[in-house]
Amino acid sequence: MKKEPIIKGESGAQEADIGSRVKRVRKARNMTITELALLANVSAGAISQIERNLTNPTVRVLEQLRLVLKVPLSAFLEEAEAHTRGAEHYVRRAAERPHFNVGKQGISKQMLSPSGDHDLQFMFINIPAGVQSAEMLMGKGEKAGLVMAGELTLEIDGDTVLLTPGDSFQFQSHLPHNIFNPTSSDATVLWIMHISSEQHL
């Protein structure tokens, strides 16, 4: 199988070619950039930059695009694989984790869920020093996490709490929420989301 090109992200990490996949899916739907922009409520200029890998889209933007294009998020992160038989269908090998940067602040994510469309998704999120998450997805469902390294400030519905390695959390994802790294070192969190079948923005 032909290997996908690898694009160097803003933080220097290696990430998959999201732009080419977005473009491929859009064209497969016989949709212009302008049409996709109107339906997804994302500017045509932003979509053009995403498709040319000139910017790292936020997860919110990817979610808006995939809802219109009717594909799982994984369709933008990795090449569709042939059907895997047996237990491998339920496994994500460490060497095969899709890695991508989001936004312009250097936040990076590694998908841990197996390929495909799942209501329950989990990933590692790395948040650089002094960075706050942007455009968190909100909707029906729950979110949870475990701090793996560093310290994070978690804000949920106006309340804040400082989390250190080993601390875990869980909340309803319709509540306004944010995470911030107030330290001078990177922080990593195991992030878990249960997303309902309804639009989750």
C-alpha positions as CSV (number, residue, x, y, z in Angstrom):
1,M,0.0,0.0,0.0
2,K,1.3,3.5,-0.9
3,K,2.5,5.4,2.1
4,E,1.0,8.7,3.0
5,P,3.3,11.7,2.8
6,I,4.5,13.0,6.2
7,I,4.1,16.7,7.0
8,K,6.3,18.5,9.5
9,G,4.1,20.3,12.0
10,E,4.7,23.7,13.5
11,S,6.1,22.2,16.7
12,G,8.6,20.1,14.8
13,A,6.7,16.9,15.4
14,Q,5.9,14.6,12.5
15,E,2.2,14.4,11.6
16,A,0.1,12.8,9.0
17,D,-1.1,14.5,5.8
18,I,-4.5,15.8,7.0
19,G,-4.8,18.3,4.1
20,S,-4.6,15.8,1.3
21,R,-7.2,13.6,3.0
22,V,-9.6,16.4,3.5
23,K,-9.2,17.4,-0.2
24,R,-9.6,13.8,-1.3
25,V,-12.8,13.2,0.7
26,R,-14.2,16.6,-0.5
27,K,-13.6,15.8,-4.1
28,A,-15.1,12.3,-3.7
29,R,-18.3,14.0,-2.6
30,N,-18.1,16.2,-5.7
31,M,-18.1,19.3,-3.5
32,T,-16.2,22.6,-4.1
33,I,-14.3,24.4,-1.4
34,T,-17.0,27.1,-1.4
35,E,-19.8,24.6,-1.0
36,L,-18.0,22.8,1.9
37,A,-17.2,26.2,3.5
38,L,-20.9,27.2,3.5
39,L,-22.2,23.9,4.9
40,A,-19.4,23.5,7.5
41,N,-19.4,27.2,8.6
42,V,-15.7,27.3,8.0
43,S,-14.1,30.0,5.7
44,A,-13.1,28.9,2.2
45,G,-9.7,30.4,2.8
46,A,-9.2,28.3,5.9
47,I,-10.2,25.1,4.1
48,S,-7.8,26.0,1.2
49,Q,-5.0,26.4,3.7
50,I,-5.8,23.2,5.5
51,E,-5.8,21.3,2.2
52,R,-2.4,22.7,1.3
53,N,-1.1,21.9,4.8
54,L,-0.4,25.6,5.5
55,T,-2.2,25.6,8.8
56,N,-3.0,23.1,11.6
57,P,-6.8,22.9,11.9
58,T,-8.4,22.8,15.4
59,V,-10.4,19.7,16.3
60,R,-13.5,21.8,16.2
61,V,-12.9,22.6,12.5
62,L,-12.1,19.0,11.7
63,E,-15.3,18.0,13.4
64,Q,-17.3,20.5,11.4
65,L,-15.8,19.3,8.2
66,R,-16.3,15.6,8.9
67,L,-19.9,16.1,9.9
68,V,-20.6,17.7,6.5
69,L,-18.5,15.1,4.6
70,K,-20.1,12.3,6.6
71,V,-16.9,10.5,7.6
72,P,-15.3,9.6,10.9
73,L,-12.5,11.8,12.2
74,S,-10.1,8.9,11.5
75,A,-10.7,9.5,7.8
76,F,-8.6,12.7,8.1
77,L,-5.9,11.1,10.2
78,E,-4.9,7.9,8.5
79,E,-5.3,5.9,5.3
80,A,-8.3,3.5,5.2
81,E,-7.0,0.0,5.8
82,A,-8.3,-3.2,4.5
83,H,-10.6,-5.1,6.9
84,T,-8.6,-6.5,9.7
85,R,-9.6,-10.0,11.0
86,G,-9.7,-11.2,14.5
87,A,-8.6,-9.3,17.5
88,E,-6.4,-6.9,15.5
89,H,-9.6,-5.2,14.5
90,Y,-9.9,-3.9,18.1
91,V,-6.3,-2.9,18.6
92,R,-4.2,0.2,18.0
93,R,-0.5,-0.6,17.8
94,A,1.8,1.9,19.4
95,A,3.8,2.4,16.1
96,E,0.5,3.1,14.2
97,R,-0.9,6.0,16.3
98,P,-2.0,8.9,14.1
99,H,-0.2,12.0,15.4
100,F,-1.4,15.5,14.6
101,N,-1.0,19.1,15.7
102,V,-4.0,21.3,16.4
103,G,-4.2,25.0,16.1
104,K,-1.3,27.4,16.3
105,Q,-0.1,26.9,19.9
106,G,1.8,23.6,19.5
107,I,-0.8,21.3,21.1
108,S,-0.4,17.8,19.7
109,K,-2.5,14.7,19.9
110,Q,-1.9,11.0,19.4
111,M,-5.0,8.9,18.7
112,L,-5.2,5.7,20.8
113,S,-8.6,4.4,19.7
114,P,-8.6,1.7,16.9
115,S,-9.4,2.8,13.4
116,G,-13.0,3.5,12.5
117,D,-16.0,5.5,13.9
118,H,-16.4,5.1,17.7
119,D,-18.6,6.7,20.2
120,L,-15.8,6.3,22.8
121,Q,-12.5,7.8,21.8
122,F,-9.2,8.3,23.7
123,M,-5.9,9.9,23.0
124,F,-2.8,11.4,24.4
125,I,-2.7,15.2,24.4
126,N,0.5,17.1,24.9
127,I,0.1,20.8,26.0
128,P,3.2,23.0,25.9
129,A,4.2,25.3,28.7
130,G,2.0,28.3,29.2
131,V,-0.6,27.1,26.6
132,Q,-4.4,27.0,27.0
133,S,-6.6,24.7,24.9
134,A,-8.8,26.4,22.4
135,E,-12.3,25.6,21.0
136,M,-13.0,22.5,23.1
137,L,-15.8,20.3,21.7
138,M,-19.0,20.5,23.6
139,G,-22.2,18.4,23.3
140,K,-23.9,15.4,24.7
141,G,-21.7,12.8,26.3
142,E,-18.9,12.7,28.9
143,K,-15.2,13.4,29.0
144,A,-12.5,12.1,31.4
145,G,-8.8,12.1,31.7
146,L,-5.7,11.1,33.6
147,V,-2.7,13.5,33.9
148,M,0.4,11.5,32.8
149,A,3.1,14.2,33.2
150,G,3.3,17.9,34.2
151,E,0.6,20.0,35.8
152,L,-2.7,21.3,34.3
153,T,-5.4,23.6,35.4
154,L,-8.8,22.3,34.5
155,E,-11.8,24.7,34.4
156,I,-15.3,23.3,34.3
157,D,-18.3,25.5,34.3
158,G,-16.4,28.4,35.9
159,D,-14.7,26.3,38.6
160,T,-10.9,25.5,38.4
161,V,-8.7,22.9,39.9
162,L,-5.0,22.2,39.7
163,L,-4.1,18.6,38.5
164,T,-0.8,16.8,39.0
165,P,0.5,13.5,37.6
166,G,-1.8,10.6,38.6
167,D,-4.9,12.9,39.1
168,S,-8.0,11.9,37.1
169,F,-11.2,13.7,36.3
170,Q,-14.6,13.2,34.6
171,F,-17.5,15.5,33.6
172,Q,-20.4,16.0,31.3
173,S,-19.1,17.4,28.1
174,H,-21.9,19.9,27.6
175,L,-20.4,22.0,30.4
176,P,-18.1,24.8,29.4
177,H,-14.5,23.6,30.0
178,N,-10.9,24.3,29.3
179,I,-7.4,23.1,30.2
180,F,-4.4,25.3,30.8
181,N,-0.7,24.4,31.4
182,P,0.5,27.1,33.9
183,T,4.0,25.7,34.2
184,S,7.3,26.0,32.4
185,S,7.2,22.4,31.3
186,D,5.1,20.4,28.9
187,A,2.1,18.4,30.2
188,T,0.6,15.2,28.9
189,V,-3.0,14.0,29.6
190,L,-4.7,10.8,28.6
191,W,-8.0,12.2,27.3
192,I,-11.2,10.2,27.0
193,M,-14.4,11.2,25.2
194,H,-17.7,9.5,24.9
195,I,-19.5,11.3,22.1
196,S,-23.2,10.8,21.3
197,S,-24.3,10.2,17.8
198,E,-25.6,13.8,17.7
199,Q,-23.5,16.7,16.5
200,H,-20.7,17.3,19.0
201,L,-19.3,20.8,18.8
